[in-house]
Amino acid sequence: KAGVTQTPRYLIKTRGQQVTLSCSPISGHRSVSWYQQTPGQGLQFLFEYFSETQRNKGNFPGRFSGRQFSNSRSEMNVSTLELGDSALYLCASSLTPQDQPQHFGDGTRLSIL
Amino acid sequence: GESVGLHLPTLSVQEGDNSIINCAYSNSASDYFIWYKQESGKGPQFIIDIRSNMDKRQGQRVTVLLNKTVKHLSLQIAATQPGDSAVYFCAESPGSSASKIIFGSGTRLSIRP
């Protein structure tokens, strides 16, 4: 069974631009979560989606948004990019929000110039 | 505040020896603990988990020990191999939601030939 797929794997943007990242969960998984990973802050929770509804959001500014589609695929968007948004963005999926553990994709490496 | 920490940021082990990676947690409400392995350029990979009603759980070459009295979690890797080189994260979950999972900062395990 295919794992969590994230696209693109690498992305380079400049300040002020916006970006959309995509995540396809493991087949049958309906819960998708997003995390930001940086050397200084480690893994930080961004969003949690289930059945196209955002259940929880982490402590990030409104420039960070996301959504989930009826096929459980999810996207996250970051607008007005800042240098500090450079990070590895990870997506994780599970059958339901209560199902553990989550399974992670290999992430999208976002670099802001 | 609540935190999950690691006693050592780096660990160097001779190939063939056993590795022990330690983790401290502070949220007594946490009832589920997870160890992830993250290799360079990849996302976190689930290794093993344990619930708070257990003290020990074994997998293939890995054992997780939970000491609730001192809020301590450890991961033991038997007969460490070059492929075990990675960053290892512990995580605690006090609730049934991704938003409540707290990840440790990680320990880098390097293997000496």
Interface residues (C-beta under 8 A of the other chain):
Chain A: V4 Q6 S31 S33 G42 L43 F45 E48 R55 N56 K57 G58 L90 A92 S94 P97 Q98 Q100 P101 Q102 H103 F104 G105 D106 G107
Chain B: Y32 I34 Y36 G41 K42 G43 P44 Q45 F46 D49 F89 S93 S96 S97 A98 S99 I101 F103 G104 S105 G106
